[in-house]
Amino acid sequence: MTQRVSSDTTETVRATLAQAGATNRPRIEISADDADAFPADELVRLVIDDTEYRARIERPLTGDGRLIRGAYDTPRLARNPGDGENRLVEWFAGSDRELGQSVLVDVVEEGFQYGLRNPGERAVYTATEKPDDSLADIAREVEDR
């Protein structure tokens, strides 16, 4: 069952739009204080400007926070980021945000679906329940073929 969820009614985490290594590409850094709402080393759905992508939430090399380095069209591309376009880079290029500034990450369905938006903006998400783990396993097997 799907429902519409406003960013006004979700848990919202303030994150930092940071530089990924020596590149000028953005990544989202989530503090250790907020890391519990983000499963490490998992693929999740990430909504940016009304479009749903897939993103991998990673642990940083140091510290207990979380990182999102990209948003991709499919789970396969999120697992193999060199194979597809990073939609987070596209969003950053078209936004008025700069590296080092804050962005908001809405927790639509913890461990499954999140939304990215600029501070001061409002978003409405189409929320879906997380599928049964056995169904997710089957879907991953089909995707990998």
C-alpha positions as CSV (number, residue, x, y, z in Angstrom):
1,M,0.0,0.0,0.0
2,T,1.4,3.4,-0.9
3,Q,0.7,6.7,0.7
4,R,1.9,10.3,0.3
5,V,4.1,11.5,3.1
6,S,5.1,15.2,3.6
7,S,8.6,16.1,4.8
8,D,6.8,18.0,7.6
9,T,5.8,14.7,9.1
10,T,9.1,12.7,8.7
11,E,12.2,12.6,10.9
12,T,14.6,14.9,9.3
13,V,18.4,14.8,9.6
14,R,20.6,17.7,8.8
15,A,23.6,16.4,6.9
16,T,26.6,18.1,5.2
17,L,27.2,18.2,1.4
18,A,31.0,17.5,1.4
19,Q,33.7,17.0,-1.2
20,A,34.4,13.4,-2.2
21,G,38.2,13.0,-1.9
22,A,40.2,15.2,-4.3
23,T,37.3,15.4,-6.8
24,N,34.8,18.2,-7.0
25,R,32.0,15.6,-6.7
26,P,29.6,15.9,-3.7
27,R,28.8,13.3,-1.1
28,I,26.4,13.5,1.8
29,E,27.9,13.1,5.3
30,I,25.6,12.1,8.1
31,S,26.9,12.6,11.6
32,A,27.4,9.8,14.1
33,D,24.6,11.2,16.2
34,D,22.1,10.5,13.4
35,A,23.7,7.3,12.0
36,D,21.2,5.0,13.7
37,A,18.5,5.9,11.2
38,F,20.7,4.8,8.3
39,P,21.7,1.2,7.7
40,A,25.4,0.8,6.9
41,D,26.4,-1.0,3.7
42,E,22.9,-1.3,2.5
43,L,21.1,-0.1,-0.7
44,V,18.2,2.2,-0.1
45,R,15.7,4.3,-2.1
46,L,16.7,8.0,-2.3
47,V,14.2,10.5,-3.6
48,I,15.6,13.6,-5.2
49,D,13.3,16.2,-6.8
50,D,10.4,13.7,-7.0
51,T,12.5,11.0,-8.7
52,E,13.4,7.8,-6.9
53,Y,17.0,6.5,-7.2
54,R,19.0,3.9,-5.4
55,A,21.9,4.7,-3.1
56,R,24.4,2.8,-1.0
57,I,24.8,4.0,2.6
58,E,28.4,3.5,3.6
59,R,30.4,3.8,6.8
60,P,33.3,6.3,6.6
61,L,36.8,5.1,7.0
62,T,37.0,6.8,10.3
63,G,34.2,7.6,12.7
64,D,30.7,6.3,13.2
65,G,28.7,8.5,10.8
66,R,27.3,7.5,7.4
67,L,28.0,8.5,3.8
68,I,26.0,8.6,0.6
69,R,28.3,9.0,-2.4
70,G,25.8,8.8,-5.2
71,A,22.3,8.2,-6.4
72,Y,21.7,5.8,-9.3
73,D,18.9,4.7,-11.6
74,T,18.9,1.1,-10.5
75,P,20.2,-1.1,-7.7
76,R,22.7,-2.7,-10.0
77,L,24.2,0.7,-10.9
78,A,24.3,1.7,-7.2
79,R,26.3,-1.5,-6.5
80,N,28.6,-0.7,-9.5
81,P,28.8,3.1,-9.5
82,G,31.3,3.3,-12.4
83,D,28.7,1.8,-14.8
84,G,26.1,4.6,-14.6
85,E,25.3,8.3,-14.1
86,N,25.6,9.6,-10.5
87,R,22.3,11.6,-10.2
88,L,23.6,13.2,-6.9
89,V,26.3,14.9,-9.0
90,E,23.6,16.1,-11.5
91,W,21.4,17.4,-8.6
92,F,24.3,19.2,-7.0
93,A,25.3,20.9,-10.4
94,G,21.7,22.2,-10.8
95,S,21.3,23.3,-7.2
96,D,22.2,26.5,-5.4
97,R,24.2,24.5,-2.8
98,E,27.9,24.6,-2.3
99,L,30.2,22.0,-0.7
100,G,30.3,22.4,3.0
101,Q,26.6,23.5,3.3
102,S,23.8,21.6,4.9
103,V,21.2,19.5,3.2
104,L,18.2,17.7,4.7
105,V,17.7,14.0,4.6
106,D,14.1,12.9,5.4
107,V,13.6,9.4,6.8
108,V,10.5,8.3,4.9
109,E,10.8,4.6,5.8
110,E,13.8,3.9,8.1
111,G,16.2,1.5,6.5
112,F,14.4,1.6,3.1
113,Q,13.5,5.1,1.8
114,Y,14.9,8.5,2.3
115,G,14.5,11.9,0.7
116,L,17.0,14.6,-0.1
117,R,16.1,18.3,-0.1
118,N,17.5,21.8,0.5
119,P,16.9,23.5,3.8
120,G,13.7,25.6,3.6
121,E,12.2,23.4,0.9
122,R,9.3,21.1,1.4
123,A,8.8,17.7,-0.3
124,V,6.1,15.1,-0.6
125,Y,7.1,11.5,-1.0
126,T,5.2,8.4,-2.3
127,A,6.0,6.1,0.6
128,T,5.9,2.3,0.2
129,E,6.5,-0.3,2.8
130,K,9.7,-2.2,2.8
131,P,9.2,-5.5,1.0
132,D,9.6,-8.8,2.8
133,D,13.3,-9.7,3.0
134,S,12.8,-13.0,1.0
135,L,11.1,-11.0,-1.8
136,A,14.0,-8.6,-1.8
137,D,16.5,-11.5,-2.0
138,I,14.6,-12.9,-5.1
139,A,14.6,-9.4,-6.7
140,R,18.4,-9.1,-6.2
141,E,18.9,-12.5,-7.8
142,V,16.8,-11.5,-10.8
143,E,18.7,-8.1,-11.2
144,D,22.1,-9.7,-11.0
145,R,21.3,-12.0,-14.0
